[in-house]
Structures are given as C-alpha cells and as structure tokens.
Amino acid sequence: MKKTILTVVGKDSVGIIAKVCTYLAENKINILDISQTIVQGFFNMMMIVDTNEASKSLDEISDDLDKIGEEIGVRIQVQLEDIFNMMHRL
C-alpha cells in the first residue's frame, strides 16, 4: 500500500469534497481516512489515500489537484506518507 496525504485548505464553498473525491475515484485512488472541518468559513480537509493502484504518477496527481484547487479556490497539497511523517516529527 502506498499511502499519500492530501490536504485541502481554503475558503469554504459548495462542491469542494465532491470535486476532489470525483478526481480520486476516476484515477483509482482509494480514500482510507478523511477528516474535514469548517472554521469561520474556512475549509480544512486531510485525507489519507492509497495511490498504489493509481492510473497516474504522484507528480501527475499533484499537478492535476493543483489545477482543481485553483478552479475551486483552495490549495491542495499532496505528500507521500513517509515524507509527511519526516516533516512533522519532533
């Protein structure tokens, strides 16, 4: 299993989750865990996904999600679990 961390942050609007999840499903990326919250109009979502069966490379996925983020007014960041863990350890 190739776990990848997705974070989505920005001003809340209709369809953010739908747009991101549709892209993931179309590219054979399975959602393993998801957490989202809205604080005073700002949307924050963190997902752990399995990209092992993905139809695209991680770089292509990241580029595609950057474009989707621009379209819907959020920032979407993609990181492999190992890199995420190394960046956030004490």
Number of C-alpha atoms within 10 A of each C-alpha: 8 12 18 22 21 21 18 20 20 18 16 18 13 8 10 20 13 10 14 17 15 11 16 19 12 10 15 15 21 17 16 11 11 13 10 13 13 13 9 8 11 13 17 18 17 17 18 20 21 21 23 16 12 17 13 15 11 16 11 11 19 17 15 14 23 16 15 18 20 11 10 17 15 23 18 22 16 20 17 17 17 12 11 14 12 9 9 7 6 5
